[in-house]
Amino acid sequence: MLFRVPEPASWAMMLVGFAAIGTAFRRRGAFIAHAA
């Protein structure tokens, strides 16, 4: 089976999206820890 490799722009957008989600979760976790 052949899998198409996404173009570099798609990889970049995907990485930026995952980084944003990770940052949001880390900030939310830190906020909850400080609020408690």
C-alpha positions as a Python dict, from the first residue, in 0.01 Angstrom:
ca = {
    (1, 'M'): (0, 0, 0),
    (2, 'L'): (119, 349, -79),
    (3, 'F'): (59, 640, 154),
    (4, 'R'): (75, 996, 30),
    (5, 'V'): (311, 1213, 229),
    (6, 'P'): (162, 1553, 317),
    (7, 'E'): (340, 1854, 175),
    (8, 'P'): (566, 2061, 405),
    (9, 'A'): (305, 2334, 454),
    (10, 'S'): (60, 2075, 587),
    (11, 'W'): (323, 1938, 827),
    (12, 'A'): (398, 2292, 948),
    (13, 'M'): (31, 2371, 1011),
    (14, 'M'): (-16, 2040, 1191),
    (15, 'L'): (285, 2100, 1415),
    (16, 'V'): (172, 2455, 1494),
    (17, 'G'): (-173, 2323, 1581),
    (18, 'F'): (-38, 2054, 1814),
    (19, 'A'): (193, 2307, 1980),
    (20, 'A'): (-99, 2545, 2038),
    (21, 'I'): (-311, 2266, 2187),
    (22, 'G'): (-24, 2158, 2412),
    (23, 'T'): (36, 2515, 2527),
    (24, 'A'): (-334, 2563, 2601),
    (25, 'F'): (-347, 2245, 2810),
    (26, 'R'): (-28, 2337, 2999),
    (27, 'R'): (-158, 2686, 3074),
    (28, 'R'): (-496, 2551, 3184),
    (29, 'G'): (-326, 2296, 3412),
    (30, 'A'): (-97, 2561, 3561),
    (31, 'F'): (-390, 2797, 3612),
    (32, 'I'): (-591, 2530, 3794),
    (33, 'A'): (-289, 2439, 4009),
    (34, 'H'): (-235, 2803, 4110),
    (35, 'A'): (-604, 2865, 4173),
    (36, 'A'): (-637, 2571, 4412),
}
